[in-house]
Amino acid sequence: MIVGAGLAGAGAAWALARRDVPVIVFEQHAAGHRLGSSHGSARIVRRGYGDGLYVQLTGRAFELWREVEESSGTSLLRMLGGLDFGEWRDVPKVAALLAAAGVPHEVLPPSEASARWPGMEFDGDVVFHPQAGTLDAAGAVATMLALAAARGADVRHETAAVSVAGDRVVLADGSSVAARCVVVAAGGWVAPLLDGVVELPPLRVTQQQVFHFPRRDPSTPPWPSVIHEPAGHAVYHLAGGRDGGVQDDRKVAEHDGGRDTSAADRDGLIDPASRARVVEYVRRWLPGLDPTPRSEVTCLYTQTPSEDFILDRVGDLVVCSPCSGHGAKFAPLIGEYVASLVTGSGADVVPERFRLAAHRSGRRASVSL
């Protein structure tokens, strides 16, 4: 049984169903909703990380995304390449880790990067690697759930779980359902559902702001996805896809510019201070964009102190929190890990640093994204 049908829950459903494990998925909202962390047409996929474990995991995740695409006949990845740079971005380390993993890449001076991608400004050396781009998040959820359903999974939208204990889930209508194993993959709702049931590390839920800016010349090729860490707020931007409208407006957001909330209490209102910072960023660094956002939306992040994922089994429960902000790209791999935890076997062994004991120890520093 899986509680939550976002990217993590959908990936778990697909992984379990293709092992012929009976699966029921409960999702409190309607299909395609935008109230959590798995909606939208564009999330960054990339190999570039400042953390060797995640560089390795991205390779396995890309293999699984290709399996999803081939199995469904649906295109989910848009491979435009990826750029990393900025005063606080450790470019030599990112490049060294890509090299160690055998990932093709280039390190470019800022003048060459500006010539290759006119309309963007750069400071310091820039890492470019072609194994990056965007993922259609909403399309990925729908596709993996459809693949799971085709293998017999029972996917129930608009069916809210209100509590979880052991092998039993209580639903909003007062009924309860038992299973041999319950996977809680509910994003911002994980902590409330497991309060008093499993000891979790502190989970911070924030409301983030995303802005789409028109391209001054929509006829030019879309730029690669970008991770930019100037002094101050880390910023990412990418081709917007459907959410960017017919002209593929550029999606621009701060990774660390959200404000604390809860999944139940978010107000959906754009933070004016974040908007002002992002507009100023576009003026300074992206002269190829009109600095007036054409659209804006909020979403949820759910993060551990280290930004590492939580993936572990406690009795009949599997806790699955592949934290927002960088978890989307790993969804089918997260599903494989969940399947291994549920069945007690599988090729994908959960890294120890994702286990609850590692999070409780408090010894790990934050992931270098």
N, C-alpha and C positions, 0 to 999 in steps of 0.2 A: 504494500500500500504506500502511495506517495502523496504527501500533502504539499501542494504547490506545483503549478504547471507553468512556471517561467522557464528560462533557459536551462537551469540546473535540473528541475523536475522533468522537463521534456527530454533532456539528455539521458536521465536515469531511466525514464520509461522506455525509451528506444533500446538502451543497452540491455535492460532486463527482458523486454519482450523478445528480442532476437535471440536470447538464450532460452526461450520458451518458459520463462518464469511468469506465472499469473500476476497481472498487475492491475490495480485500480488506482486511478489518479483523481484526487479531489482538488478542485480549484475554486476559490470563493467567488471569483469574478467571471464575467462573460469572456468568451474567446476574443483575443485581440485587444484586451483592455490596456489602458495606459496608466495604471495606478501603482505599478511596482517598478521593477528595474530591468524588464526584458522587452520593452516595446521599442518601436522606432525602426527605421530602415537602414541605419548606419552606425556601427560600432567598429572601433579599430581592431584589426587583427595584425599581428606582427611577430617577428622573431626577436627583435631587439629588446633586450632588458639589461639592467645593471645587475642581474642576479642569475648565476649560472643554472640553477635548478629550473627557473622559468624559461630560459632559452631552450633547454632540453624539452620541457613539456610542450612548448609551442610547436615543436616539430611533430610530436605525436598527435597533438590536437589537429594540426593541418591534415595529417593523414586521415583522421576520422571525419573531418569536415568533407573531404573528397568522397569518403564512403557514403556520407549522408546525401551528397549531391548525386552521386551515381545511382544510389538505391532509389532515389525519389524522382530523378530526372529534373530536379530543380536547381537553378543557379543561385547560390547564396553568397559566394565570395566575389569581391570585385578587387582584383589584384592591381593596385596602382603604385605599389612601393611604399616605403616608409622613411622618414627623416627624423633624426635625433640631434639636438644641439642645445646650446644655452650655457650660460655661466655656471649654473648649478647642475648641469647634466654632465656626468662623467663620460665624455665621448671616448677617450682612450679605453676605458673599461668596457663600454658597450661594444666597441669594435673588437677588442680582444676576445670577448666572450663569443661574439659571432664567429670569429676566426676559429676559436677552439671547437665550436660545434660544426664547422665546415659550411657555414652559411655565407653565400656570396654577398659581398658588400664593398663599398668604397668609402674612403674618408676624403672629403673635399674641403678646400679652403672656402671661406664665405664668398669670395668673388666668383668662383666657379659655380657654386650653388645658386647664386643670384642670376647668373647668366643662363643656367639650365632651367630654372623655374622663375621666370620673370613675374613680378608682382608680389614676391616674398622677399623680406629682408632677413639677413643672417648675421650672427656674431660668433666668431670663433669657428673652429672646424665643425663639419657636419658629416654625420654618418648616414649613408643611403644604403638601403638593402631592398631588393625587389620582392622578397617574400613577405609582403605586407600589403595592407589595403583596408577594405571595409567588409563587414559582415551585415547582412540583412537580419537583424535580431528578431523582429516579429515574424518574418518568413521562416527563420530557423525554428522558432517555437512551433509554428503551425506544421512545418514539415516533419519534425521529429515526432510530434504527437500523432500525426497521420501514419507515419511508418510504424509506430508502436501499436496504434489501433488496428492496422492491417495485420499485425501478428497476434491480435486477440486482446490487447489492452483495453480496459474499460475506462474511458476518460469522461469525467463528470464535471462540467463547468457549472458555475453558480451554485456550488455545493460547499459551504464553508465549514471548516473544522474549527471548533471552539476550544478543544482541549485534547491533549495527547497524554496517555499514560500507559507505559509498557507496550503491549501489543494491541491496544484499543484506542480508537479515535472517536470522540463524541462530536456529532455534527450539530449545526445550528438548529435543526428541527427537533433536537432532543434524542434522535436515534444514535446508536453507536455501531461501529463496525470493528471487527477484530481481524487481525492478520498475523502471519508468522513473523513478519518484520514490518516496521513502520519507518519510512524515510521522511524526514521533515526537511523540505527544501523550499521554505516559505519566505526567503528573503528577509525583508524588514519585519516580518511577523514571526521569525524563528524564536527570538527571545521571549516574547509574550506566551507563545504556545508551550515552550519548554520551561517556563518559570516554575521552580520548585520540583522539576522532574529531572533535569540534567544540569550540572554545574557548568556554565559556559563562561568564557572570558567576556569582559565587557564588550558589547557590540554597540557601536556608534551608528545611529541612523541619521542621515542628513538629507535635506532637500537641496538638490543641485539645480543650477540654471543652465540651459542650453540655448544658444542663439544661432540663427541662420542669416548669413550676410550674402547679398547678391554679388555675383562676380561681375566686374566691370565689362569683361569681354567673355560672354558665355560660349563663344565659338572656340575658345582655346581649350586644350586638353585639361582635364581636372588634375590638380596637384596630388602628390603623394599624401598619405596620412602623416601627421606631424606630432611629435612629442617635443615640446619646447619648455625648457626650465630656465627662464631668466631669473635674476634675483627677485624674490617675491613669490607670486603665485605661479605654480606650474600650469601651463596651458596646453591643450591639445586641440587640433582641428583636422577636419577630414571632409571628403566629398559627402554631401548630405543625402544623396539618393532621393527616394520618394519624398522624404520629409523636406527636402530642399526645393521641391516644386519642379516645374518644367525646365528651369534653368540650372538645376543642380546647385542651389545655393550652398555655400560653405558652412558647415557646422563648426562652431567655435565655443569652447567652454573652459572653465577652470577646473582642474582636478581637485583642488583643495579649497574651493570657494563656497562650499555649502554651509547651511546653518542647521543646527540640531533640531530634530523633530522626532516624530514616531510615525510608523506606517499608518496608524489609525488617525493621527491628528494633523498631518500635513495640510497646509492651507492652499497649496498650488499657486501662490503668489510669487512673482519674480522679485528678487531682492534688488532694489535700485542700485545699491553699492556694487553688486556683482556686475550688473549691466554696464555701469559707468566704467568699471575696470576693463571689461571685455571690449567695449567700444574704443577705449583709449589704446588697448592692445592692438586692435585692428588698425587704427590710425597709424600706429608706430611701426608695426611689423608686417602688415598685409595691405600695402597700397593698391594691390590688384583687386581689392574688395571695396564695395560701397560701405562706409562705416556705420550706416544706419541699418539695424537688423530688420529683416522683413518678417520674421516670425521668432517666437520664443516659447519655451516650454520648460516645465520642471520634471525632475525624476528623482528617484531615491537611490542613495548609496547605503549599503550596510557594510561596515568595516570592523575588523578586529584591530587591536592596537598595532600589530605588526603588518597588517594588510595581507597576511597569509590566509589561505583558505582554512576552514574547519571541515574536516572529513573524518568521521570516526563512528564506531559502533559502541553503544552502551546497552547491554542486554538485548532487548528486542527492538531498540531504536537505532536508527542511523541519522546522525546530524550532518546536514549538508548545507554549508554556507560558503559558497565560492564567491568571495566578497566582491561587491559591486565596485566599479571603477576600473577593474582590470580582469574580471572573471568571465565576461561574456565569451571571449575568444576560446575558452577552454571547455565550453559546455559539453561536447560529446565525450571528452576525456573525463570530465567530472562524472558523467554517466557511467563510464567504465569503472571508475573507482567505486562508485556507489554499488554497482553490480557485484564487484569483488567483495565488498563489505556485507552485502545481503546474502550472497551464496557461500561465502567463505572460501572462494577459489577464484582464480582468474590471473591473467598475465599482468594486469596493471595493479601493482602493489602501492598502496597509499604511502607517500613519503612521510616519515616520522614527524617532520616539522608541521604537518597539517593535523596531527592528532591532538586531542584535547590536552593530553599531558604536556605537550610542548607549549601550548598556549598558556596553560596554567603556570608553567615554570617562570614565565615572564623574562626569559633570558635572551630572547631573540630581538634583534633590532628590526626596524621597519624594512620591508621589501624595497629594494631599489628598482623602481618601475622603469 
